[in-house]
Each structure stands twice: as C-alpha cells, then as structure tokens.
Amino acid sequence: MRPFDAQARAQYTVVAAVTALILYLHLTTVFCVRVAMPRWILLLFNLGPVLVLVNYYLACFTDPGSPSPNYEPPPQTTALLIPIIDSTTDINSPSSSIHLTSSAYLQQQQDPFNESSTADRTTPFCHKCNAFKPPRTHHCSKSKRCILRMDHFCFLAGTCIGYANQAHFVRFLVWTTWACWALVGVYILRLETVFSAMVYGRSDGIPVGDGEVVVIGMNLAILTPVVSMVSMLCWNQLDLLVCNKTTIESINAMPTRAYRYKSGNFDLRENVWDLRSWIRNVEQVMGPKWSLWLVPDMRCVFHHGSLRKRNEDCVWLMEGHWFPISDELRERLEGKLNAK
C-alpha cells in the first residue's frame, strides 16, 4: 500500500466523485423513473452498475506493474525484439548492442571520454529511475516510476494504465458505455410515453410521477457529455486493442524504429507488436479465454503488484518484460540474419 500522499488523496477524491455519479444516475432511475420492465431486463439493468464499479475499482487500485529492479537487457542470443533508442548511432555496428549492467551503463555515461559510451546509449535506459527499461516501458511523470507496457495516465482513475490493469480499464469502459446507453434508452422510452399521455391521451398504465420529467431532464443533461466521452474512449481503446498498440505508441508513432533481434539490428517501418490476428492481439491484454474477456478478473486481489516469472533464471522473461512478435516478422528477421 502506497503512502497516503497528495496523489493518493487526489485519486480517492476522484474515485469517490465517480462512484457518487454512478450511484446517483442508477438510483434516481430506479426510484424516480417509472418504466415497466420484464424481470430479466431489470436484473441486467441492475447488474450494469455493479460491473461498472467492480471493474472501475480494479482499474484504479491494481498496480499497473513496474520493471523488476534486477532487469537487464537479454543477451544477443535471445530471440526477443528489443528497441534501440539512439537514431544517431550506426545500428549495423556490432558494438551497438553491448550488454551492460545498469551500474556499468551509468559509469560509462558519466565518462565523456569513453569511446564506447555513444554506442551504449542504444540500450533503453531510464535516467530518472536509473534502471534499464523493458520493451514498451515508459516513465510516468505522475507516478514517478517506469510502467510496464504503459498506455496512458488516466485522470478518471487517478492512476497509470499499464500492463497489469489495462484489461480492467477496458472492461470498465465497455460496461460503462453499455450502461450509459441503456439509461439513455430508458429515458427516451419514458419521455415518449409521457409525451403520448399529454398530447394524445394514451398511457401505458403507469402514471407520471411528481418531478419525474425533471429528473429525466437533469440526468440526460449529465449523461450527454458523459456518454459522448466514454463512448469515444471505449472506441479508442478497442481500436488500439485489436492492433496491439498503446496510446503512447499511437501518438508517438515514428516512420522508422530501430530494433535488435538476436545479434542483428534492423530498421522496421511497421507496428512490430501486431501479431497479424486481432484475436491474438486482444489476448495479449484481455487473456486467452474470449469467454472471460468481459468478466472481472479478481486474481489481482490476491496477487496485488506481483508479476509471475516464466523462467526463474531469466529476469527479462518475467511477465510484462517481453512481448511476442508474429511468425511472419520472425521469419523475415531470421532470413535477414541468415543472409548476412
């Protein structure tokens, strides 16, 4: 549990405000808007806010994940794709992929007369955390630490969205979008009934309650900007999800990026993390079972802030510290290596 600092107080304030807004919209609709619903529809209608709040709390309070303090880039024999950050360096030079410890890296960077220091700058390194950065990791100025597969800092959640909590955030947006449009549909149906009763004398048998129209008008005024914002955020996240991109990668897209694969370095003009299948791309965030993509994952409650290792001897193979590439891209890279 992090200390109750100014950032924590701001997060809890935002969470409380969002919770109050969700409960207000739902409870005023249930108790003030008189709409005849079948029981199964009423059950789904009441289940919506529960799913929204559960996924919202999971997105807010699940640690997004930070690199292991012992992380170092994998050796050249490892078949992983590692970004190279210094475009001024000759990436075809064999010395541009020297494997260093973080302490050796810092020592060389502090020595301006070291001839190999320019080549070593190709190693992804965070000078604020004084540690190496795994692929797709970025330093968050709000959280003041590096975040694995960082997507963005979300002011709505008061935390950074990254490797370990993005699935919760996507579920929150999906269920919130559904719940908001369901409320809009209920209000429109009720207003149509009220209008028919006032103008044509037709009624569905449910009398118009005192202040019901006022409540519907107030809630629609609140929902109009909310549903627009949430729908756009949801569409944006789903669009990035099927392409296996993060928000940062889509904003800072470069026509050419340099990467290291085994002992070779390559200029690639593409999204290297795209697995050429939208299902496989979504599985990288939402999990391998499509039937559970929209179900809240409660395992983080028991494994808060922890990321399991795939191999106890290889720190770079910890979850969130490496990402697969498509078979087609791997074959191309292997072909270029064999041609050298």
Number of C-alpha atoms within 10 A of each C-alpha: 7 5 8 10 9 9 14 14 13 15 19 16 13 16 20 12 13 16 16 12 12 18 15 13 20 20 13 14 19 14 9 18 20 16 17 13 11 8 9 9 11 12 11 11 18 15 12 17 22 14 19 24 19 17 27 25 16 23 27 23 18 21 22 24 26 25 24 18 12 11 19 22 24 20 15 16 9 12 15 22 22 24 20 22 15 18 13 10 15 13 21 14 11 12 13 23 25 17 16 17 15 19 11 11 20 16 13 19 16 11 11 11 9 11 10 15 18 16 19 21 21 23 24 22 22 16 11 11 13 13 22 24 27 28 20 24 25 22 18 15 11 11 13 10 16 24 27 26 28 25 24 17 17 13 12 13 20 22 24 25 28 29 24 25 24 24 25 28 22 25 25 25 22 22 20 25 22 18 23 23 16 14 20 17 12 18 22 14 13 22 18 11 20 21 14 14 16 12 8 9 10 12 14 12 9 12 12 19 10 9 11 19 17 11 17 23 14 12 19 18 11 13 17 13 11 14 20 13 12 18 19 13 16 20 15 12 20 16 13 18 23 20 19 24 20 21 16 14 16 12 8 9 13 12 10 13 18 17 20 23 20 19 14 19 24 19 15 13 12 12 18 19 17 19 21 17 13 13 16 18 20 21 18 17 20 23 15 13 8 12 8 11 18 17 13 17 18 12 8 16 11 8 12 15 15 14 18 11 15 12 11 10 9 12 20 25 18 18 19 24 24 20 17 14 16 14 11 10 15 17 11 11 19 14 11 13 15 8 7 6
